[in-house]
Every structure is written in structure tokens, then in C-alpha cells.
Amino acid sequence: SANMVMTPVGVGAVGYRLAKHKVPEKHRIVVALVCGIGMLFVEMILFLARTYSVEAHTAKRERRAAAGRFGPAGLREATRLDGVAPKLD
């Protein structure tokens, strides 16, 4: 997305501007590139962490849905094949 492109560009520009006081002119572009690449790594780590979190939440939701309203034992009782419906208190 545009965010994945513009964030490293913006951080690189900020790094370039801040480097003018401490770094010679020839090395300012290197500082900007290092800042931009560093930001790409940070975004990659955050993206992977969010993906893992969403997958874990989805798996947990599926496990709970499979267990049924009354847990695994209640689901087994509710699906008995002998034709006798379970009593609901």
C-alpha cells in the first residue's frame, strides 16, 4: 500500500535533514537510505506481529465455535443419535 512506500521515504527525508549538522554532504544520502531501510524492517516486524495476532484470534474463535454453546460435553449431548433431546435447565 501507499503507507509501506511513503513511510520509509518520509523517514529517509527526515534522516537526510537531521544529518546535515553532523555528517558530510556525501554521506547524508547514506544516512537517509539507512533510515528508510530501518523503517522498512520496523514495518515488516509490525505487519508480521499483527498477522500472527489475527491468525491466533481466528483460530481461537473457530475452536470456541466448534465446542458449541455448552462446551465439548454439551455439544456431544446435543447431537445424540438416539432421538432423545437433552434437557435444558
trRosetta pair geometry for C-beta under 8 A, 3 or more apart (Angstrom, degrees):
i j d omega theta_ij theta_ji phi_ij phi_ji
1 4 5.4 105 56 4 66 98
1 5 7.7 -139 103 2 41 90
2 5 5.7 -64 -155 42 40 107
2 6 5.6 23 158 -12 78 116
3 6 6.2 -59 -128 44 27 100
3 7 5.9 31 173 -26 65 111
4 7 6.8 -41 -131 27 18 110
4 8 7.8 10 167 -2 48 105
4 40 7.9 64 -171 -124 81 79
4 43 6.2 154 -123 148 76 153
5 8 7.1 -74 -168 40 27 97
5 9 6.5 17 150 -13 65 118
6 9 5.4 -62 -146 43 37 113
6 10 5.9 38 158 -22 73 107
7 10 5.8 -55 -144 37 28 109
7 11 6.3 23 159 -14 64 107
7 39 5.7 -156 133 157 97 131
7 43 6.3 123 85 -66 148 139
8 11 5.7 -55 -140 42 33 108
8 12 6.0 38 157 -24 66 106
8 35 7.9 151 -158 116 69 69
8 36 3.8 76 177 -162 95 83
8 37 7.2 66 -147 -57 127 26
8 39 4.5 175 -99 80 70 120
8 40 5.1 12 -81 -54 136 87
8 43 7.7 -90 -49 1 95 137
9 12 5.7 -54 -148 36 28 114
9 13 6.5 30 152 -20 62 104
9 36 6.7 41 -75 -121 29 122
10 13 5.7 -53 -150 34 32 111
10 14 6.5 30 153 -16 65 104
11 14 5.6 -52 -148 38 35 111
11 15 6.2 38 152 -20 66 105
11 35 5.0 -152 139 148 94 103
11 36 5.7 154 80 -92 97 53
11 38 7.6 -120 135 72 143 92
11 39 4.2 139 40 -48 160 150
12 15 5.6 -54 -146 38 31 113
12 16 6.2 36 153 -23 64 105
12 32 4.1 67 -174 179 84 86
12 33 6.6 38 -130 -76 118 29
12 35 5.2 158 -98 81 49 104
12 36 3.6 0 -63 -56 111 111
12 39 7.7 -111 -40 18 74 132
13 16 5.5 -51 -147 33 31 115
13 17 6.5 28 155 -16 64 105
13 32 6.9 47 -70 -140 25 117
14 17 5.8 -56 -149 38 32 109
14 18 6.2 23 157 -12 67 110
14 35 7.1 -142 72 157 83 155
15 18 5.9 -60 -140 43 29 105
15 19 6.0 30 160 -25 65 112
15 31 5.2 -158 155 137 107 90
15 32 4.8 160 86 -105 108 50
15 34 7.2 -157 173 69 158 79
15 35 3.2 -166 -45 -14 155 160
15 36 7.4 -121 25 -32 139 71
16 19 5.9 -58 -145 32 24 111
16 20 7.5 42 154 -42 56 91
16 28 5.4 75 -147 163 73 101
16 29 7.0 22 -112 -95 109 43
16 31 6.7 148 -90 86 48 99
16 32 3.9 13 -62 -78 95 121
16 35 7.9 -126 -30 34 64 140
17 20 6.3 -39 -167 -3 35 114
18 21 7.2 -52 179 21 48 102
19 22 6.2 -84 -154 56 52 88
19 23 4.2 -21 178 30 99 126
19 27 7.4 -126 166 107 133 83
19 28 4.7 158 99 -128 125 79
19 31 4.1 127 -85 83 156 161
19 32 7.2 -113 13 -47 140 75
20 23 7.3 -55 -87 54 17 81
20 25 8.0 29 -128 -96 76 64
20 28 6.3 26 -79 -110 64 137
23 27 4.7 -114 174 90 112 110
23 28 5.5 147 97 -78 119 66
23 31 5.6 172 16 -33 173 143
24 27 5.2 75 63 17 80 104
24 28 7.5 -125 98 -31 40 83
25 28 5.9 -38 -154 -2 35 117
26 29 7.7 -59 175 22 36 99
27 30 5.0 -50 -162 36 62 118
27 31 6.3 67 141 -24 79 98
28 31 5.6 -52 -153 34 37 113
28 32 6.5 39 149 -20 67 103
29 32 5.4 -50 -149 35 37 115
29 33 6.4 38 152 -19 66 103
30 33 5.7 -52 -148 37 33 111
30 34 6.3 33 153 -18 65 106
31 34 5.8 -54 -146 37 31 111
31 35 6.4 32 154 -19 64 106
32 35 5.8 -55 -149 36 30 112
32 36 6.3 28 154 -17 64 108
33 36 5.7 -56 -146 39 31 111
33 37 6.2 27 158 -15 67 108
34 37 5.9 -55 -142 41 29 108
34 38 6.2 34 155 -22 63 108
35 38 5.7 -55 -147 36 28 114
35 39 6.5 28 154 -19 63 105
36 39 5.7 -54 -151 34 31 111
36 40 6.7 36 150 -22 63 101
37 40 5.4 -47 -151 30 37 116
37 41 6.8 39 150 -18 64 100
38 41 5.7 -53 -155 33 35 111
38 42 6.6 35 149 -18 66 103
39 42 5.5 -50 -147 35 38 113
39 43 6.3 36 154 -16 68 104
40 43 5.8 -56 -148 39 31 109
40 44 6.2 34 153 -23 65 107
41 44 5.6 -53 -146 35 31 114
41 45 6.4 31 156 -18 65 104
42 45 5.9 -56 -151 36 30 109
42 46 6.4 27 153 -15 64 108
43 46 5.7 -57 -145 41 33 110
43 47 6.1 36 155 -22 67 107
44 47 5.7 -54 -146 35 29 112
44 48 6.4 26 156 -16 64 106
45 48 5.9 -55 -147 38 30 108
45 49 6.3 30 154 -19 64 107
46 49 5.7 -54 -145 37 31 112
46 50 6.3 30 157 -17 65 106
47 50 5.9 -57 -149 37 29 109
47 51 6.3 30 154 -19 64 107
48 51 5.6 -53 -145 36 32 113
48 52 6.3 33 156 -18 65 105
49 52 5.8 -55 -149 37 30 111
49 53 6.3 30 153 -20 64 108
50 53 5.6 -55 -147 37 33 113
50 54 6.3 31 156 -18 67 105
51 54 5.9 -55 -146 37 30 108
51 55 6.3 28 156 -16 64 108
52 55 5.8 -57 -146 39 29 110
52 56 6.3 29 156 -19 65 108
53 56 5.8 -55 -147 36 29 110
53 57 6.4 27 155 -18 64 107
54 57 5.7 -55 -147 37 31 111
54 58 6.3 31 154 -20 65 107
55 58 5.7 -54 -145 37 31 111
55 59 6.3 31 156 -18 65 106
56 59 5.8 -54 -147 37 30 110
56 60 6.4 31 154 -19 64 107
57 60 5.7 -55 -149 36 31 112
57 61 6.4 32 153 -20 65 105
58 61 5.7 -53 -148 35 32 112
58 62 6.4 31 153 -18 65 105
59 62 5.7 -54 -148 37 32 111
59 63 6.4 35 153 -20 65 104
60 63 5.7 -52 -148 34 32 112
60 64 6.5 29 154 -16 64 106
61 64 5.8 -56 -149 38 31 110
61 65 6.3 29 154 -19 65 107
62 65 5.7 -54 -144 38 32 110
62 66 6.2 31 157 -20 65 107
63 66 5.8 -57 -147 37 29 110
63 67 6.5 31 154 -25 63 105
64 67 5.7 -53 -150 28 33 113
66 75 7.9 17 150 -110 51 170
67 71 5.4 -32 165 -146 114 37
67 72 5.1 -65 -143 -59 86 66
67 75 6.2 -153 173 -23 39 137
68 71 6.8 -37 71 51 88 13
68 72 7.3 128 30 -93 103 27
68 74 5.6 -150 103 93 124 96
68 75 3.3 161 -2 -79 146 103
68 78 6.6 179 -168 33 153 140
69 74 6.4 -92 78 120 69 140
69 75 7.9 137 31 -73 58 79
70 73 7.0 -80 123 79 98 73
70 74 2.2 -175 91 -140 113 175
70 75 6.8 -178 61 -38 82 58
70 77 7.5 -43 84 48 140 116
70 78 7.2 137 32 -32 122 122
71 74 5.1 93 51 14 67 105
71 75 7.1 -125 102 -8 34 91
72 75 5.7 -55 -147 33 31 112
72 76 6.6 32 156 -19 65 103
73 76 5.8 -52 -152 34 33 111
73 77 6.5 30 152 -15 65 107
74 77 5.7 -55 -146 39 33 110
74 78 6.1 32 156 -21 67 109
74 86 7.9 -177 -153 105 67 170
75 78 5.7 -56 -143 37 30 110
75 79 6.4 6 163 -1 64 113
76 79 6.5 -75 -147 47 25 95
76 80 7.6 59 152 -65 60 74
77 80 6.2 -14 -164 -36 39 107
77 86 4.6 65 149 -79 108 146
78 86 5.8 -75 -87 16 54 131
80 83 7.8 -83 112 14 96 24
80 84 6.3 -30 99 62 140 78
80 86 7.1 123 4 -47 122 92
